[in-house]
Amino acid sequence: MERCEATTGDICRRPATWKHSVYVGNREAGRFLYNGYWCDEHAERVAEQRRQDRIPPPRLTRIAQMEA
């Protein structure tokens, strides 16, 4: 399983639950660059930052369910 890639302050050690596909250009019509992996908390931070910057929200895909 992938790990969260957040490194702000300290490295996040939680398992990734979201995959963020990054493209150059117009979403999936552009050239694929890389996949980023985020835990729930950091995925929300990425989405919130994009809302504040007034750019389209990231295309996040859930890759794992959190166990209760």
Phi, psi and omega in degrees: 000144179288155175254152175300138183264006181293135180228015179290119182081296180215164179283129178284131183254008180282154176291147179286139176241353180226143174246132181243108179273129184247129181234154171269132178096215188270084178049229184291348178283342180273183180281132180291134177256300183193169172253135172253148182238134186222149170280174182303314183298313183285331174297319178295322178296319178298313180296318180296318179298319179293324177296318180294325179279357180058045174240161183304146180296154179291153176270098182258139178238126179290129181247350181205150175262138176285139178280140181278000000 
